[in-house]
Amino acid sequence: MLAKDRLGRRGEATAAVYLEEAGLTIVDRNWRCPAGEIDLVAVDGSTLVIVEVKTRSSEDFGQPLEAITAAKLERLYLLASKWARSHNLRFSGFRIDAVGVLDDGTGAPRIEHLQGVI
């Protein structure tokens, strides 16, 4: 596994723990279909939460959340309905959250969580 892939997996694990501590329930990780991938799927009460996680080891190329494009958010919107249909589940609503993890491996990672980014 490449170093950037290891960093990404570590960031997703960090984000999952953070979200669970915030009261969300993680119900799926790295779900894939032909249209794309969802990093984390969570439930917050009766709301389905699709989570995009971006991890960086430094700010040399900007903040982690700056890497989330409008096209990616549109794709996540589509993937949310595909995930719910494939699991035959209904929710009172859904939202897309973004979690940025800055983790240089030397201390506690910095986490930024934005709820309802679209």
LINUR-V701859 format. One record per residue. RES is the residue in three letters. OMEGA is omega in whole degrees, 0 to 359 (* if undefined). NEAR is the number of other C-alpha atoms within 8 Angstrom. Layout:
# LINUR-V701859
RES;OMEGA;NEAR
RES;OMEGA;NEAR
This chain:
# LINUR-V701859
MET;180;4
LEU;181;5
ALA;180;6
LYS;177;6
ASP;177;8
ARG;178;9
LEU;179;11
GLY;179;11
ARG;178;8
ARG;178;8
GLY;178;13
GLU;178;13
ALA;178;8
THR;179;9
ALA;180;12
ALA;179;10
VAL;179;8
TYR;182;8
LEU;178;11
GLU;177;10
GLU;177;7
ALA;175;6
GLY;177;7
LEU;176;11
THR;178;9
ILE;182;12
VAL;178;8
ASP;178;8
ARG;176;9
ASN;178;8
TRP;182;9
ARG;170;8
CYS;181;6
PRO;182;4
ALA;180;7
GLY;184;8
GLU;172;9
ILE;180;14
ASP;180;12
LEU;173;16
VAL;182;13
ALA;174;13
VAL;178;12
ASP;187;10
GLY;177;5
SER;182;8
THR;172;11
LEU;181;12
VAL;176;12
ILE;187;15
VAL;172;13
GLU;181;11
VAL;175;13
LYS;183;15
THR;175;13
ARG;179;13
SER;177;9
SER;177;8
GLU;182;9
ASP;181;4
PHE;178;5
GLY;179;6
GLN;180;10
PRO;185;12
LEU;178;9
GLU;182;7
ALA;180;7
ILE;184;8
THR;176;7
ALA;179;6
ALA;178;6
LYS;180;8
LEU;177;11
GLU;179;8
ARG;179;10
LEU;177;11
TYR;177;9
LEU;182;8
LEU;179;12
ALA;180;10
SER;178;8
LYS;180;8
TRP;182;8
ALA;178;10
ARG;183;8
SER;178;7
HIS;179;6
ASN;181;6
LEU;176;7
ARG;180;5
PHE;179;8
SER;178;6
GLY;174;7
PHE;176;10
ARG;177;12
ILE;177;15
ASP;175;13
ALA;177;13
VAL;175;14
GLY;179;13
VAL;175;16
LEU;188;14
ASP;179;14
ASP;177;9
GLY;183;7
THR;181;5
GLY;179;6
ALA;179;6
PRO;172;9
ARG;184;7
ILE;174;9
GLU;183;7
HIS;176;8
LEU;179;8
GLN;174;8
GLY;184;7
VAL;170;8
ILE;*;5
